[in-house]
Amino acid sequence: MDDLSQLDSLRGSLIQEDTGLYFAPIRHHSPACAWAVRALIREIRPRQILIEAPTDLQKHINLLLHKNTVPPVALAVFIDQKEHPRLATYYPFCSHSPEYVALVEGQKVKAKLQFIDLPSANKAMISTPSTDENLVIDSEEHFDTGDFVASMCQKIGCRNGYELWDHLFESRLGQDNWRDFLADVGAYCACLRYTTPKSAIELNGDQTREEHMSNALLGALKKEGPVLVITGGFHTSALIKAVESRKRTKKAATVQPGNSYLIRYGFEALDALSGYGAGLPQPGYYDYLWHRAKDANGAPQWRETALDLVTRFSRNLREEGHTMTVPAQVEVLRVAEALAAMRGREGAGRHDLIDAVRTALVKGEVGVREIWTERIFDFLRGNAIGDIPSSAGSPPIVDDARSRAQSLRVDIRDGARRQRKLDIRRKPSHLAVSQFFHAMSLLESGFANRITGPDFLFDVHTERLFEEWSFAWSPMVEGRLISLATIGDSVNSACIGVLRNKQSEIYKAGKSRDIISLTDLFVQGLLAGLGENLHDFLNELAADIKSHGEFYSVAQTLRRLHTITNASSPLQISDSLPLSEVRQAAYQRLIYLCEDLPKSSDENIQEHIESLRLIMDLLRSPGAEVFDRSQFDEAINRVADAKPPPVILGSVLAIALMADMRSPEEVCRALAGSFNGSFDHAKDRIGILRGLIFTTPEIIWRNKEVLQQIDKLLCDLTEDEFLELLPHLRLAFTALNPRETDRVAGLLANMHGGRGLEYLDSQHELSEEDLEQGIEIERKLRLSMHSDGLKAWLEEGR
């Protein structure tokens, strides 16, 4: 401020006993502010209490005050936007929130309770309307950034705005003099506002909000007093000026209110360090301080409080399987008290405890992500989740999810993350839990994450017996479920709705429907236990497959369908689902699309040979006898006669040879013709070899004539030809796995009078650069020997 007299004037304006108007500038979720508000209400017994909260949430005040409401809770608002996804915003309350304490104490003195901020859907209340993030209605960045905070931190010796606030205000929790406390908070916040650029105030919508709140305040002054106004301290000076001018401003434009609900909230979501925009970090710590002050009916005994926190921290570690010795506890407490004394504090606070843990327990360099730091952060944050009365009117989908969790013995009492190992093949109760977890994952609720187990979506480890999951209930889970209430009253019906919505998005994405993604959706539905509810979805998928025109997509879809058709108990496929018929339809469509393989372009050749290899593996897998193999072999044989690109020709010739529809001599002639042919690109000379190795590598060791032909063709290459083809040969042979490579090496070595293992006796670590240098040296050496007339000698040695 440019004049200290302005600060004095502000301090005097907070309490206007002659007009019966009282301002309580607060910081959201501050127990010290809550204590002052409680003391103020008990002394002046206001007739009206005006609170900074959206007016459209006024209807939930009775629920907030219900005897079965246990903070932390939140009012969740879901706002539909014309050009953007639905937006979820949250207005949280915990037991130490000044606003919640004002409601509780106001009810006791029979005051009229009123929310006076703009409606939650007003654009001034939403700082980032173009996103689909979950937002909080209040933001307090100004408490922790800016020139004033930086200057004060430097002067007092605090590292950031959070420590500064604790040092100046939370340390006064439980003190009786609420007048001086609120005056100091008001002056502090006035300095914050004075050093905040006006452009930032306008951009954040603060001015619009303050105009709306001042109108409500002026209206309240015409009624019975005393009137208590509880707002974030940043707004207080502006509201005082509005009252002094007695000038009402233009009403804000009316907006359609969003759907709102009272939901359970948790300390993890409330933590300022995890992205929440208002309040203080690690709310579990401040909740503990609040209850200590209430139990003491005054300031907490700081030394006993620190001792109890260290003891609880140690007990919490033991419960999680970690250890903290008694001497270590003593040292943490000693360091915390020493730090507090050095910093001029009455007792050890949050920062002192954190620093003490890091000083006493961390060995080596201290980092932000260091394990002891993470442990003390988690402990001080807490994992409590509140509760709400049954009359709160949560959508049925939330009740269904919670009911299913409880019936399945899935612990959702708090926000702690837990793990569960499930024997999904042998225990029906475990399979039911798995289906619930999969359903909640399909809903993108953030509730459960699969760590290990069979993956039927990508056909990986499908033989495994167990699944392992991590899960944690949170307000965000409830918020996501509430946002899905428009498409389903239960978890299963919402899953169907989500599948249909995603199906619709796929249909809109392009002319050629993505049958791979559609099949993945069907598998997700099976994993979620939707069973017979997927009948129509599967029939529509069958129609899409029958009209699809991409060989690769149909091959991938066939593989997925074959995997899930042969799956045992985990998928619980209903007999009424025509899955076998759809699998056959995919097989027939694949055979039909084989006719397009000769027209393969450079862009899709790799996809096509991958598909051919996939189908070969599928036709050799368990359960493949349901397919008529002769139909595929005949179709592939026709492709070989249709002059396809070299790589495709190599693939189909190999398949036809394995099916006894082509002779080894034909394959050898094709290989020789390719090696000796004239092509624009060197890679095309080995195209047939590449296709053969990639699709059916076993042909090399099963057919001696083919291996001999490959060996002869490579040996007949000139030095320059070999060097030109080397990169493409390396690429072709990477299709072999290490065991197959050793097998081929052994066969080739035997053909030349050696043995395969002798080439593995010594290992050399050579880089690609080393190889290139060696080749260049050899080339220069040969040129030199040729110029010296040693060409004949060289060729004889070869």
C-alpha positions in Angstrom: 0.0 0.0 0.0 1.2 3.5 -0.7 0.1 4.8 2.7 0.0 3.0 6.0 -3.1 5.0 6.9 -5.0 3.1 4.3 -4.2 -0.1 6.1 -5.3 1.4 9.4 -8.5 2.5 7.7 -9.1 -0.9 6.4 -8.5 -2.6 9.8 -11.1 -0.2 11.3 -13.6 -0.8 8.5 -13.8 -4.6 9.1 -15.9 -4.2 12.3 -18.6 -1.6 11.9 -20.6 -2.0 15.1 -22.6 1.2 14.5 -24.1 -0.3 11.3 -24.0 -3.9 12.5 -21.7 -4.9 9.6 -18.8 -7.3 10.2 -16.3 -8.5 7.6 -14.3 -11.7 8.1 -11.5 -11.9 5.6 -10.3 -15.5 5.4 -8.2 -18.0 3.6 -10.1 -21.0 2.4 -9.6 -24.2 4.6 -7.5 -22.3 7.2 -8.2 -23.6 10.7 -6.9 -20.4 12.3 -9.4 -18.4 10.2 -12.1 -20.9 11.1 -11.4 -20.5 14.8 -11.7 -16.7 14.5 -15.0 -17.0 12.6 -16.3 -19.3 15.3 -15.4 -16.9 18.1 -16.8 -13.9 16.2 -20.2 -15.7 15.6 -20.4 -16.8 19.2 -19.8 -13.3 20.4 -21.9 -11.1 18.1 -24.6 -13.6 17.2 -25.3 -12.3 13.7 -28.8 -12.4 12.2 -27.4 -12.8 8.7 -24.3 -14.6 7.5 -23.2 -14.0 3.9 -20.7 -16.5 2.6 -18.6 -16.4 -0.6 -20.0 -19.4 -2.4 -22.1 -19.8 -5.6 -25.7 -18.7 -5.2 -27.0 -21.7 -7.1 -25.6 -24.0 -4.4 -27.7 -22.3 -1.7 -30.2 -25.2 -1.9 -27.6 -27.6 -0.5 -27.0 -25.8 2.8 -29.5 -28.0 4.7 -27.6 -31.1 3.4 -24.3 -29.6 4.5 -25.7 -29.2 8.0 -27.3 -32.6 8.1 -26.3 -34.6 11.2 -25.0 -37.4 8.9 -22.8 -35.1 6.8 -19.1 -35.7 7.8 -16.5 -33.5 6.1 -14.6 -33.5 3.9 -17.4 -33.2 1.4 -17.9 -31.1 -1.7 -20.7 -29.5 -3.8 -20.0 -30.9 -7.3 -21.4 -28.9 -10.3 -21.6 -30.3 -13.8 -21.8 -27.6 -16.5 -22.7 -28.3 -20.1 -20.8 -26.2 -22.6 -21.8 -25.6 -26.2 -18.5 -26.0 -27.8 -16.5 -28.0 -25.2 -16.9 -31.1 -23.1 -18.9 -31.2 -20.0 -17.1 -29.4 -17.1 -17.0 -30.6 -13.5 -16.3 -28.0 -10.8 -16.0 -28.6 -7.0 -16.7 -26.4 -4.0 -15.2 -28.4 -1.1 -15.8 -28.1 2.7 -13.7 -29.7 5.4 -14.2 -29.5 9.2 -11.8 -26.7 9.4 -13.1 -24.6 6.5 -14.2 -21.2 7.8 -17.3 -21.3 5.5 -18.3 -24.7 7.0 -17.7 -23.5 10.5 -19.8 -20.4 9.8 -22.7 -22.6 8.6 -22.5 -24.8 11.7 -22.2 -21.9 14.1 -24.7 -19.8 12.2 -27.3 -22.5 12.5 -26.8 -22.6 16.3 -27.6 -18.9 16.6 -30.4 -19.2 14.1 -28.9 -16.8 11.6 -30.0 -16.6 8.0 -27.4 -18.3 5.9 -26.8 -17.1 2.4 -24.4 -17.8 -0.5 -23.6 -14.6 -2.3 -21.1 -15.4 -5.1 -21.9 -15.6 -8.8 -23.6 -18.8 -10.0 -21.2 -21.6 -10.6 -21.8 -21.7 -14.3 -21.0 -18.0 -14.8 -17.9 -17.6 -17.0 -16.2 -15.4 -14.4 -16.3 -18.5 -12.1 -14.6 -20.7 -14.6 -11.0 -19.7 -15.4 -10.4 -22.3 -18.1 -13.7 -23.0 -19.9 -12.1 -24.6 -22.9 -10.8 -27.6 -20.9 -12.5 -30.7 -19.5 -10.4 -30.7 -16.4 -12.1 -30.9 -12.9 -11.9 -27.4 -11.5 -12.3 -25.8 -8.1 -14.4 -22.7 -8.0 -11.9 -20.7 -5.8 -8.3 -20.0 -6.6 -5.8 -18.5 -4.2 -2.6 -18.3 -6.3 -2.1 -14.7 -5.0 -1.5 -16.1 -1.5 1.6 -17.9 -2.7 3.1 -15.8 -5.5 3.8 -12.2 -6.3 6.2 -9.5 -5.2 4.6 -8.9 -1.8 4.9 -12.6 -0.8 8.4 -12.8 -2.1 9.5 -9.7 -0.2 7.9 -10.9 3.1 9.4 -14.4 2.7 12.9 -12.8 2.3 12.4 -10.6 5.3 11.1 -13.2 7.7 13.1 -16.2 6.4 10.3 -18.4 4.9 10.8 -20.4 1.7 7.4 -19.8 0.2 3.9 -18.3 0.7 2.6 -21.5 2.5 5.3 -21.3 5.2 4.8 -17.5 5.4 1.1 -18.0 6.0 1.6 -20.6 8.7 4.3 -18.5 10.4 2.1 -15.4 10.5 -1.4 -16.9 11.0 -1.8 -20.7 11.6 0.6 -20.4 14.5 -2.2 -18.2 16.2 -4.8 -21.0 16.1 -6.9 -21.1 19.2 -6.2 -17.5 20.4 -9.2 -15.6 21.8 -8.6 -12.2 20.1 -10.5 -12.6 16.9 -10.6 -8.9 16.2 -6.8 -8.5 16.0 -6.5 -11.7 14.0 -9.0 -10.8 11.3 -7.6 -7.3 11.1 -4.1 -8.7 10.5 -5.5 -11.1 7.8 -7.4 -8.2 6.2 -4.3 -6.1 6.1 -2.2 -8.9 4.7 -4.7 -9.6 2.0 -5.0 -5.9 1.1 -1.3 -5.9 0.4 -1.7 -9.0 -1.8 -4.4 -7.2 -3.8 -2.4 -4.0 -4.0 0.6 -5.8 -5.6 -1.6 -7.8 -8.0 -1.9 -6.2 -11.5 -5.4 -4.9 -12.3 -5.3 -6.8 -15.6 -4.9 -10.1 -13.6 -7.9 -9.2 -11.4 -10.1 -8.5 -14.4 -8.9 -11.6 -16.2 -9.6 -13.9 -13.2 -13.2 -12.5 -13.0 -12.6 -11.1 -9.5 -14.1 -7.8 -10.3 -17.3 -9.3 -11.7 -17.7 -11.5 -8.7 -17.2 -8.7 -6.3 -19.8 -6.6 -8.0 -22.3 -9.5 -7.6 -21.4 -10.0 -3.9 -21.6 -6.3 -3.1 -25.1 -6.2 -4.5 -26.1 -9.1 -2.2 -24.4 -7.3 0.7 -26.2 -4.0 0.1 -29.4 -5.9 0.0 -28.7 -7.6 3.3 -28.0 -4.3 5.0 -31.7 -3.3 4.5 -32.7 -6.2 6.6 -32.0 -7.3 10.2 -28.5 -7.1 11.6 -25.8 -7.8 12.6 -24.6 -8.9 9.2 -21.5 -11.0 8.9 -19.7 -11.2 5.5 -17.2 -14.1 5.1 -15.2 -14.0 1.9 -11.7 -14.7 0.7 -9.5 -11.9 2.1 -8.5 -10.9 -1.4 -12.1 -9.6 -2.0 -12.6 -7.9 1.3 -11.2 -4.4 0.5 -13.2 -4.2 -2.7 -16.4 -5.1 -0.8 -15.8 -2.5 1.9 -15.4 0.2 -0.8 -18.7 -1.0 -2.5 -20.5 -0.6 0.8 -19.1 2.8 1.4 -20.3 4.0 -2.0 -23.7 2.4 -1.5 -23.8 2.0 -5.3 -25.4 -1.1 -6.7 -24.0 -2.4 -9.9 -25.6 -4.0 -12.9 -26.8 -7.6 -12.3 -24.8 -10.3 -14.0 -26.3 -12.1 -16.9 -28.5 -15.0 -16.0 -26.9 -18.4 -16.8 -28.4 -21.9 -16.9 -27.4 -23.5 -13.6 -25.5 -26.8 -13.8 -26.6 -30.0 -12.1 -25.1 -30.1 -8.6 -24.8 -32.7 -5.9 -23.3 -33.0 -2.5 -20.6 -35.7 -2.7 -18.0 -37.2 -0.5 -14.6 -35.5 -0.9 -11.2 -36.5 0.3 -8.0 -35.0 1.6 -6.0 -36.2 -1.5 -8.2 -34.1 -3.8 -8.1 -31.2 -1.3 -4.3 -31.0 -1.2 -3.0 -27.8 -2.7 0.1 -29.6 -3.8 -1.8 -32.0 -6.1 -3.3 -29.2 -8.2 -6.2 -28.0 -6.0 -6.4 -24.2 -6.5 -7.4 -23.0 -3.0 -6.5 -23.7 0.6 -3.4 -25.2 2.2 -1.2 -28.2 1.5 -1.5 -31.5 3.3 -5.0 -30.9 4.8 -4.8 -33.9 7.1 -2.3 -32.0 9.2 -4.6 -28.9 9.5 -7.6 -31.1 10.3 -5.6 -32.6 13.1 -4.6 -29.2 14.4 -8.3 -28.1 14.3 -9.4 -31.0 16.4 -6.6 -30.5 18.8 -7.6 -26.9 19.3 -11.3 -27.8 19.7 -10.4 -30.5 22.3 -8.2 -28.0 24.2 -10.8 -25.2 23.7 -7.9 -23.0 22.8 -4.4 -23.0 21.3 -3.1 -26.6 20.9 -0.2 -27.6 23.1 2.4 -27.4 20.4 5.0 -29.7 21.9 2.5 -32.5 22.7 1.0 -32.0 19.2 4.4 -32.5 17.5 5.1 -35.5 19.7 1.7 -37.1 18.9 2.2 -36.4 15.1 5.7 -38.1 15.1 4.2 -41.1 17.0 1.3 -41.4 14.6 3.7 -41.1 11.7 5.8 -44.0 13.0 2.6 -46.1 13.6 1.4 -45.4 10.1 4.7 -46.5 8.7 4.5 -49.8 10.6 1.1 -50.4 9.2 2.5 -50.0 5.7 5.4 -52.4 6.4 8.1 -49.9 7.1 10.1 -49.3 10.3 11.0 -46.2 12.3 13.0 -46.8 15.5 12.3 -45.1 18.8 15.7 -43.3 18.6 14.8 -42.1 15.1 11.4 -40.7 16.5 13.3 -38.9 19.3 15.7 -37.4 16.8 12.9 -36.2 14.5 11.1 -34.5 17.4 14.4 -32.9 18.7 15.3 -31.5 15.3 11.7 -30.2 14.7 11.7 -28.4 18.0 15.1 -27.0 17.4 14.2 -25.7 14.0 11.0 -24.1 15.3 12.9 -22.3 18.1 15.5 -21.1 15.6 12.7 -19.8 13.3 11.0 -17.9 16.1 8.0 -20.1 16.5 6.1 -21.2 19.6 6.2 -24.9 18.5 7.0 -27.1 15.6 4.8 -26.6 12.6 4.3 -28.4 9.3 7.5 -27.2 7.7 9.5 -27.9 10.8 8.3 -31.5 10.9 9.0 -32.1 7.2 12.5 -30.7 7.5 13.1 -32.7 10.7 12.1 -36.0 8.9 14.4 -35.2 6.0 17.3 -34.2 8.3 17.0 -37.1 10.7 16.0 -39.9 8.4 17.4 -39.2 4.9 20.8 -40.7 4.1 22.6 -38.9 1.3 21.3 -36.1 -0.9 17.8 -34.9 -0.2 15.4 -34.6 -3.2 11.8 -33.6 -3.7 10.9 -37.2 -4.7 13.0 -38.8 -2.0 11.2 -41.7 -0.3 11.1 -40.2 3.3 9.8 -36.9 1.9 7.1 -38.8 0.1 6.1 -40.7 3.2 5.8 -37.6 5.4 3.9 -35.8 2.7 1.5 -38.7 2.3 1.0 -38.9 6.1 0.4 -35.1 6.5 -2.0 -35.1 3.6 -4.2 -37.8 5.0 -6.5 -40.1 3.2 -9.8 -39.5 4.9 -13.0 -39.3 2.8 -16.1 -37.7 4.2 -19.7 -39.0 4.2 -23.1 -37.7 3.2 -26.6 -38.5 4.2 -28.7 -40.9 2.1 -31.0 -37.9 1.4 -28.2 -36.1 -0.5 -29.7 -37.4 -3.7 -26.7 -38.9 -5.3 -27.5 -40.3 -8.7 -28.4 -44.1 -8.7 -25.1 -44.9 -10.5 -23.1 -43.7 -7.5 -25.2 -45.8 -5.1 -24.9 -48.8 -7.4 -21.1 -48.5 -7.6 -20.7 -48.1 -3.8 -23.1 -51.0 -3.2 -21.3 -53.3 -5.6 -18.0 -52.4 -4.0 -19.3 -53.2 -0.5 -20.9 -56.4 -1.6 -17.7 -57.5 -3.2 -15.7 -56.5 -0.1 -13.8 -53.9 -2.0 -12.7 -51.4 0.7 -13.8 -47.8 -0.2 -14.0 -46.4 3.4 -11.2 -43.9 2.7 -9.0 -42.7 -0.1 -6.1 -45.0 0.5 -4.7 -46.9 -2.5 -4.8 -50.6 -2.0 -3.9 -53.7 -4.0 -5.9 -56.9 -4.7 -4.8 -60.2 -6.2 -7.6 -62.1 -7.9 -7.8 -65.8 -8.8 -10.1 -65.1 -11.8 -10.3 -68.7 -13.2 -11.0 -70.6 -10.0 -12.9 -68.3 -7.7 -16.2 -66.8 -9.0 -16.1 -64.1 -6.3 -12.7 -63.0 -7.5 -14.0 -62.9 -11.1 -16.9 -60.7 -10.0 -14.4 -58.2 -8.5 -12.4 -58.3 -11.7 -15.5 -57.5 -13.7 -16.3 -54.6 -11.4 -12.8 -53.2 -11.8 -12.9 -53.6 -15.6 -16.3 -51.9 -15.6 -15.0 -48.9 -13.6 -12.0 -48.8 -16.0 -14.3 -48.7 -19.0 -16.1 -45.8 -17.4 -12.7 -44.0 -17.1 -13.4 -43.4 -13.4 -9.8 -43.6 -12.3 -10.9 -46.1 -9.6 -8.9 -49.2 -10.5 -5.7 -49.9 -12.5 -4.7 -53.4 -13.6 -1.0 -54.1 -12.7 -0.6 -57.7 -14.1 -2.7 -60.5 -15.4 -4.0 -61.9 -18.7 -4.6 -59.3 -21.4 -7.4 -60.4 -23.7 -7.4 -57.1 -25.4 -4.0 -57.6 -27.0 -3.7 -61.4 -26.6 -0.8 -61.2 -24.2 -0.3 -63.7 -21.3 -3.8 -64.9 -21.7 -2.8 -68.2 -19.9 -2.2 -66.5 -16.6 -4.3 -67.5 -13.6 -4.2 -64.3 -11.6 -4.9 -60.6 -12.0 -3.4 -57.9 -9.7 -5.1 -54.5 -9.3 -4.5 -51.3 -7.4 -7.6 -49.3 -6.5 -8.6 -46.2 -4.5 -12.0 -44.5 -4.1 -11.8 -40.7 -4.4 -14.1 -37.8 -4.9 -13.0 -37.7 -8.5 -14.4 -41.2 -8.9 -17.8 -40.1 -7.6 -17.6 -37.0 -9.8 -17.0 -39.1 -12.9 -19.9 -41.4 -12.0 -22.2 -38.4 -11.4 -21.2 -37.0 -14.8 -22.3 -40.3 -16.4 -25.7 -40.3 -14.7 -27.3 -39.0 -17.9 -26.4 -42.3 -19.7 -27.1 -44.9 -17.1 -28.5 -45.5 -13.6 -26.1 -48.4 -12.9 -22.5 -49.2 -13.6 -23.5 -51.7 -16.2 -26.0 -49.5 -18.0 -23.4 -46.6 -18.0 -20.9 -49.1 -19.5 -23.3 -49.8 -22.3 -23.8 -46.1 -22.8 -20.0 -45.5 -22.9 -19.6 -48.3 -25.5 -22.3 -46.8 -27.6 -20.9 -43.3 -27.4 -17.4 -44.6 -28.4 -18.9 -46.7 -31.2 -20.6 -43.5 -32.5 -17.4 -41.6 -32.4 -15.7 -44.4 -34.4 -18.5 -44.3 -37.0 -18.2 -40.5 -37.4 -14.4 -40.7 -37.8 -14.3 -42.0 -41.4 -15.9 -43.9 -44.2 -14.1 -47.1 -43.4 -15.1 -48.2 -39.9 -12.4 -49.1 -37.5 -13.3 -52.7 -36.8 -10.2 -53.3 -34.7 -11.3 -50.5 -32.2 -14.9 -51.8 -32.4 -13.7 -55.3 -31.5 -11.6 -53.9 -28.6 -14.8 -52.2 -27.3 -16.6 -55.5 -27.4 -13.8 -57.2 -25.5 -13.9 -54.4 -22.9 -17.6 -55.1 -22.5 -17.0 -58.8 -22.0 -14.3 -58.1 -19.4 -16.7 -55.8 -17.6 -19.2 -58.7 -17.3 -21.8 -57.2 -19.7 -22.4 -60.6 -21.4 -25.8 -60.8 -23.1 -26.1 -57.0 -23.1 -23.6 -57.0 -25.9 -25.8 -59.0 -28.3 -26.8 -56.1 -30.5 -23.3 -54.6 -30.4 -21.9 -57.9 -31.7 -24.4 -58.2 -34.5 -23.5 -54.7 -35.6 -19.8 -55.6 -35.5 -20.5 -58.6 -37.7 -22.1 -56.4 -40.3 -19.1 -54.0 -40.2 -16.7 -56.9 -40.7 -18.6 -58.3 -43.6 -18.4 -55.0 -45.5 -14.8 -54.1 -44.5 -12.2 -53.6 -47.2 -8.8 -53.6 -45.4 -7.0 -57.0 -45.2 -4.9 -56.0 -42.2 -7.9 -54.8 -40.2 -9.8 -58.0 -40.8 -6.8 -60.1 -40.0 -6.3 -58.3 -36.7 -10.0 -58.5 -35.9 -10.1 -62.3 -36.7 -7.1 -62.8 -34.3 -9.0 -61.0 -31.5 -12.2 -62.8 -32.1 -10.4 -66.2 -32.1 -8.6 -65.4 -28.9 -11.8 -64.4 -27.0 -13.9 -67.3 -28.5 -11.4 -69.8 -27.1 -11.0 -68.0 -23.8 -12.2 -69.9 -20.7 -14.0 -68.6 -17.6 -12.6 -65.0 -17.3 -14.7 -63.7 -20.2 -17.9 -65.7 -19.3 -19.2 -65.6 -22.9 -22.9 -66.2 -23.0 -24.2 -69.0 -25.3 -26.6 -66.5 -26.7 -23.8 -64.4 -28.2 -23.1 -65.6 -31.8 -19.4 -65.2 -31.4 -18.4 -68.3 -33.3 -20.5 -67.2 -36.3 -18.9 -63.7 -36.3 -15.5 -65.3 -36.2 -16.3 -67.4 -39.2 -17.6 -64.3 -41.0 -14.3 -62.6 -40.4 -12.5 -65.6 -41.8 -14.6 -65.6 -44.9 -14.1 -61.9 -45.4 -10.3 -62.4 -45.0 -10.3 -65.0 -47.7 -12.3 -62.7 -50.0 -9.8 -59.8 -49.4 -6.8 -62.1 -50.3 -7.7 -61.1 -53.9 -6.5 -57.6 -53.2 -3.0 -58.7 -52.0 -1.5 -58.5 -55.6 -2.4 -54.7 -55.6 -0.5 -54.0 -52.3 1.3 -50.6 -52.3 4.6 -49.7 -50.7 2.6 -48.2 -47.8 0.7 -51.3 -46.8 3.1 -54.1 -47.8 4.5 -54.4 -44.3 1.0 -54.6 -42.8 0.0 -57.3 -45.3 3.0 -59.6 -44.6 2.4 -59.1 -40.9 -1.2 -60.1 -41.4 -0.1 -63.2 -43.4 2.2 -64.3 -40.6 -0.5 -63.6 -38.0 -2.9 -65.8 -39.9 -0.4 -68.6 -40.3 0.2 -68.5 -36.5 -3.6 -68.5 -35.9 -4.2 -71.5 -38.2 -1.7 -73.5 -36.2 -3.1 -72.4 -32.8 -5.5 -74.5 -30.6 -9.1 -74.4 -31.8 -8.1 -73.5 -35.4 -9.7 -76.7 -36.7 -13.0 -74.8 -37.0 -11.6 -73.0 -40.0 -11.5 -74.6 -43.4 -7.7 -74.3 -44.1 -8.0 -75.3 -47.7 -10.0 -72.2 -48.5 -7.1 -70.0 -47.3 -4.5 -72.0 -49.1 -6.3 -71.9 -52.4 -6.8 -68.1 -52.1 -3.1 -67.7 -51.4 -2.2 -69.9 -54.3 -4.2 -67.7 -56.6 -2.4 -64.6 -55.3 1.0 -66.2 -56.3 -0.2 -66.4 -59.9 -1.4 -62.8 -60.0 2.1 -61.2 -60.1 2.1 -59.5 -56.7 5.0 -57.3 -55.5 8.2 -59.3 -54.6 7.7 -59.2 -50.8 4.1 -60.4 -51.1 5.1 -63.1 -53.6 7.7 -64.4 -51.2 5.1 -64.6 -48.5 2.5 -66.4 -50.5 4.9 -68.8 -52.2 6.2 -69.9 -48.8 2.6 -70.4 -47.6 1.7 -72.4 -50.7 4.9 -74.5 -50.4 4.0 -75.4 -46.8 0.5 -76.4 -48.0 2.1 -78.6 -50.8 0.5 -76.4 -53.4 3.9 -75.2 -54.8 7.1 -77.1 -55.3 10.5 -76.2 -53.8 11.8 -75.8 -57.4 9.2 -73.0 -58.0 10.2 -71.2 -54.9 13.9 -71.5 -55.8 13.4 -70.2 -59.3 11.5 -67.2 -57.9 14.3 -66.5 -55.5 16.9 -66.7 -58.3 14.9 -64.6 -60.6 14.5 -61.9 -57.9 18.2 -61.9 -57.0 19.3 -61.7 -60.6 16.6 -59.4 -61.9 16.7 -55.8 -62.8 15.0 -53.5 -60.2 15.1 -49.8 -59.6 15.7 -50.3 -55.9 18.2 -52.8 -54.4 15.7 -53.8 -51.7 13.4 -55.3 -54.4 16.1 -57.8 -55.3 15.6 -59.5 -52.0 11.9 -58.8 -51.7 10.9 -62.5 -52.2 13.5 -63.6 -49.6 12.2 -61.0 -47.1 8.6 -62.1 -47.6 9.5 -65.8 -47.2 11.5 -65.3 -44.0 9.0 -63.0 -42.4 5.9 -65.0 -43.0 7.1 -68.6 -42.7 10.7 -68.7 -41.4 10.5 -72.4 -40.7 10.6 -73.1 -44.4 14.4 -72.4 -44.3 15.2 -75.4 -42.0 12.4 -77.6 -43.2 13.3 -77.4 -46.9 16.9 -78.1 -47.8 16.5 -77.0 -51.4 15.3 -73.5 -50.4 18.2 -73.1 -47.9 20.8 -74.2 -50.5 19.3 -71.8 -53.0 19.6 -68.9 -50.5 23.1 -69.8 -49.7 24.1 -70.1 -53.4 22.6 -66.7 -54.3 24.4 -65.0 -51.4 27.7 -66.6 -52.3 27.4 -65.6 -55.9 27.1 -62.0 -55.1 30.1 -59.8 -56.0 31.6 -57.8 -53.2 30.0 -54.5 -54.3 26.6 -56.3 -54.7 26.8 -57.7 -51.2 27.6 -54.4 -49.7 24.7 -52.8 -51.6 22.3 -55.5 -50.4 23.7 -55.8 -46.8 21.4 -53.3 -45.1 18.3 -54.9 -46.7 19.6 -58.4 -45.9 20.0 -57.4 -42.3 16.4 -56.1 -42.2 15.1 -59.3 -43.8 16.8 -61.6 -41.3 15.7 -59.6 -38.3 12.4 -61.5 -38.7 14.2 -64.5 -37.1 14.3 -64.7 -33.3 17.7 -65.5 -31.7 16.9 -69.3 -31.5 15.9 -69.4 -35.2 19.0 -67.4 -36.1 21.2 -69.9 -34.3 19.4 -72.7 -36.1 19.9 -71.3 -39.6 23.6 -70.5 -38.8 24.2 -74.1 -37.7 22.7 -75.4 -40.9 24.7 -73.1 -43.1 27.9 -73.9 -41.2 27.3 -77.6 -41.7 26.9 -77.0 -45.5 30.4 -75.4 -45.6 32.1 -78.1 -43.4 32.0 -76.1 -40.2 29.7 -76.0 -37.2 27.4 -73.2 -36.0 28.7 -72.9 -32.5 32.3 -72.0 -33.6 31.1 -68.6 -34.7 29.8 -68.0 -31.2 33.0 -68.8 -29.4 34.1 -65.2 -29.3 32.0 -62.1 -28.9 32.8 -58.7 -30.3 31.0 -55.5 -29.5 31.1 -53.5 -32.7 29.1 -50.4 -33.5 27.6 -49.6 -36.9 30.4 -47.1 -37.3 33.0 -49.7 -36.7 31.4 -51.9 -39.3 31.4 -49.1 -41.9 35.0 -48.3 -41.2 36.0 -52.0 -41.6 34.1 -52.3 -44.9 35.9 -49.1 -46.2 39.3 -50.4 -45.2 38.6 -53.7 -46.9 37.5 -52.0 -50.1 40.6 -49.9 -50.3 42.8 -52.9 -49.6 41.2 -54.8 -52.5 41.6 -51.9 -54.8 45.3 -51.6 -53.9 45.9 -55.3 -54.4 44.1 -55.2 -57.8 46.4 -52.3 -58.9 49.4 -54.4 -57.8 48.3 -57.3 -60.1 47.1 -59.6 -57.3 43.5 -59.9 -58.5 44.0 -63.6 -59.6 45.6 -64.4 -56.3 42.7 -62.9 -54.4 40.1 -64.8 -56.4 42.0 -68.0 -55.9 42.1 -67.5 -52.2 38.4 -66.8 -52.2 
